[in-house]
Amino acid sequence: MLAGTVAYRSLRDALDDLERRGDLRRIDAPLSPDLEIPLVHRRVFEAGGPALLFERVQGSSMPVCSNLFGTLERARYLLRHGLDRLERAVAMRADPVQVLRQPWRFAGAAVWGRTALPVEVGRGPVEQERTTVGALPAIRCWPKDGGPFVTLPQVYTEDPDAPGVLHSNVGMYRIQMAGNDYVRDREVGLHYQIHRGIGVHHAKALARGEPLRVAVFVGGPPAHTLAAVLPLPEGLSELVMAGMLAGRRFRYVRRNGYVLSADADVCIVGTVRPGVLKDEGPFGDHLGYYSLRHPFPVLAVEAVYRRHDAVWPFTVVGRPPQEDTVFGKLIHEITGPMVPASLPGVEALHAVDEAGVHPLLLAVGSERYVPYGAPKPRELLTQAHAILGFGQASLAKVLVLAARQDDPPSVHDVPAFLGHVLERFDPTRDLHFETRTTMDTLDYTGPALHEGSKLVWVACGPKRRALGRSRPMIADLPDGWGPVEVALPGVLVVQGPPVRDAAHAAASRAALCAWLADNPALMASKGAFPWVVAADDAGFAARSVANFLWVTFTRVDPARDVDGAGARFCADKHWACDGPVVFDARIKPHHAPPLEDDPAVVARVERLAARGGPLAGLF
């Protein structure tokens, strides 16, 4: 029996431990990896259920597991061998003085890094068998996905200019296993977003005119999976973090010029050749929509290795919350102390999961420039620029920043935090746009892939208005507009006519803004509803905070879709408005389609989950 203090040597170790703990359910009914198994996973995750081991996967001899990180409590348990040590290491780096104040807490810190260094071994369990991509479980999560994908890969590359494991990058980049124009078993798609570490390595390989060697690790100790998504400074290898987090050094093997994770369940190795691109996608992604087909690099597969007892781990991404929500919470717990150390004056950051993570970032900063007149955003704007240049925070689309001196609520209490800002902001002063900039690869609200705009929304000083909480008496809305709902204090959602094209969106939005300008109750500078959101379905958008955040921030490109009553460019090209700020969150023709289930698959899975069925009691 695995002792609680012994680090996991494999994924099987972790699964066996969870089973002894009563936190794993084996499913022996034959299920398809095409939509069925992913739907079971999502239903169990939504129910807060156990980790899952699917033992009979149609089309593959390999079992698959999921929902390992489905609850924060289970994730912490799986990472218990090194999580506390990693958190202490981060805290020590964020505030070295802690070592003097609490030396007992950091005893042994001098050897943490050394004992976490990756170690080369002569041979690893992953080399026990050779297989093919086509023999692996073909997990397809959403009906319009372009094929099966690896959804929990650890994609390993080395710096072509400085090779070696300590100059490596390990990231969780998308791997399309089949479909489109990929040559079966010989090619897989490699999708990585801009701002990612692998892109630096790929650019260097291209500059040298060389193929980039890539190894895709799947499985292994659970800590290795989390290490692949940790936001680390460029040049710091995730393998060191994997060792520290696992409580056991990362073991690797060198074979035929490739690095293999010795303890992984599967390794796919190959090269990305210069100039070779093929369409990848569609893929149901974490914003709740499909990312569409676009040319991305192709990995020419040279070999696929596997353990005798290999298990294939997977997850499903889609509209939050999903299992990757738990990843986000863990990352915040680990890296949160680094925010004040890395961003002077910034005290808290929160990428809002319900809004799709990157579309909405909330922050608290210090406004210490108060000796120079009445309180207004000054230092906050300096901090906003720093935030938008800070790691993955650079992907934020809307950054909302409040001053610590005003005692704002926690950034994790999203309705209260937004209410605090709405009470204080000045629409003639506090909205700042960055246009024609680089955007998240997965965000389709902008004019083209990777293109769009950002909005910095700041507020400080005393309250300017009391926010309305009940639906006001509104009549004579423009043609096609209505009904109206209250989503949050101070926020109205107005149902609008479906958008036909860009010109129609602008014209219909202008009609709404003109109507707002003629409505004295809403236009007053201290109006109770300073924020109006246009939506296709006001009832749906206002039904829950999660719905409101998802609709509002995943369907808006700030420069094109944010307007306002009395909007204008005032002095020095600054945008301002006199009355409510209007976010046009209607679906536009160029947006990607939202994720929807296949009704036939839903019906089959629900039959299996009925009383007496093989999935009974799971959800």
C-alpha positions, 0 to 999 in steps of 0.5 A: 500500500502506498504510504501517504508520505510517499510520492507517486511514481506513476499515474496508476499510483495516484489512481490506486490511492484515490480508489483506496480513499473512496474517491474514484469510480471505475466504469466497466460499461463499454463507452465511446470516446467520441462525445459519450465519455466526455459528456459523462465526465462533464456531468460528474464534474458538475455534480462534484463527483469522484475521479473516473476510470473508464476501463472499456473504451471503444476503439482502444485497449487503453483505459482512460481517466478523468476528473482527477482535478475535479475538486479543489480538495482532491487536487490538493490531496494529489499534490500533497507531497510537494504543494506546501514546499512549492508554496513556501518557495514562492512565498520566500521569493516574493518576500525574502524577509520572511526567512528572517521572521519565520526561519523554521518555516523555510528550514531546508530551503537551501536544498529544495531547488537542488533536490527538485532538479530533473535527473536523467535515467538509463531507461523508463517505464514509458519505453516498455512498448511502442504504439501508434497515434491511431491506437490511442483513445480518440477523445472528441469532446464536442460535436463540431470538433475537427477530430480527437484531441489530447487535452492534457498534454505536457508539450516539451521543447528545448531552446535551439540556441541553448539546448538542455533540460534546464532551458526547456519549456513544458506547456499544455498546448493543443494536440489534434490527433486526427482529422482534417488533412493530417496523415493518419499516424504520421502527423498531428496538429500542434496549436499554441497560442501567442504569448507562449513559451514554445513560440520562443523556441519555434521562432529560434528554430525557424531563424536557424532553418531547423526543425523543432524537436517536440515531445508530448508527454501524457500522464505520469504523476499528477504533479507533472500535469499541473506543472505544465500550466504553471505561469513561470518566468521565461527561462525557468524550466517547468521540470524543476517545478514538476519535481518540487510539486511531485516531491520527487525529481522529474526523471527523463530519458534521452532517446534518438535525440528526444527527451522522454518523461520516464514516468509518463504513460505515453510519449509522442515524439516528432519534429515541427518542420519549417514552413509546414502548416495545416488547418487545425480545429475546430475545437470546443474551447474554454471560452464556451465557443469553438475555436475555428480552423486555422493554419498551425504547425504540424508535428511529424510523428517519429515514434509513440512510446507507452507503458504496459499499464498505461492510462490515458488522462483527459479533461474537457474544456468548455464554458466555465466552470470546468476542471480547468477552473480548479487548475486556475484556483490552484495556480492562484493559491501558489502564485498569488504572493508573487503579484505584489512583488512583481507589480509594485502597488498592485495588491490583488488580481483575479482572472474571472473564470465565469467570463472565460478567464482572459476576457475579464481581469479584476485588480486592486492597486494603490493610488498614492499620488493623492498629494497632487489634487483630489483623488482620481486615477493616476497611479492606477493607470501606471499599474494598469500598463504594468498588469497588461505586460505581466505574463498571462495577464497580458491576454486580458481584454477588459481590466477593471481596477479599483483603488485600495484606499477606497476599501474595495471588496475582494476581487473574488466577490465579482458582483460586489467588486463591480458594484464598488467600481460602478458607484465611483467611476466617471464615464467622462474620464475613467474608460481607456481603450487600447485599439488594434492590439494583439489579442488572445488566440481563442477570442473571436470578437475582434476583426481577425485572428489575434487582433482586437482591443482592450479596455482599462476601466478604473475608479477611485474616490468617493461614491458618485451614485447609488445603484438601482436594484429594481427594474425602472419604469421604461417605455418607448424603447427603440424598435426591436429593443426590449425587454429590460432586466436588472442583472446586477445593482446598477446594470441593465440588460436590454434585449436587442434585435439580432445583428445582421452585419457590422453596419446594422450593429452600429446603427441599432446600438446608436439608436439605443444610445440616442434613446438613453440620451433622451431619458433624463432618469438614466442620463443623470450624472448620478444615474442609478444604472450607469452600465447597460448591456445589449444582449440577444436574450435579456432573460438568459443574461440576467438569470445568473451572475455567471450568465451575465459575465459570460455573455457580456465579456465573451461577446464584446470587442471593446473598441467596436462594441463599447458605446455610451449615451452622449459618447464622443472624443473629447480633449486630447482624443480621450473617449468619454460619454455622459450617461450609461456606458453601453456594452453591445454583447449581442452575437455578431456574424463573425463570432465563433459558434457556442458549444452545444451538446448532441441531443442523441448522445445526451439521451444515451448517457442519461439512459445509462445513468438511470436507476439500474444502469452502469452509470447510476448514482454518478450524477 
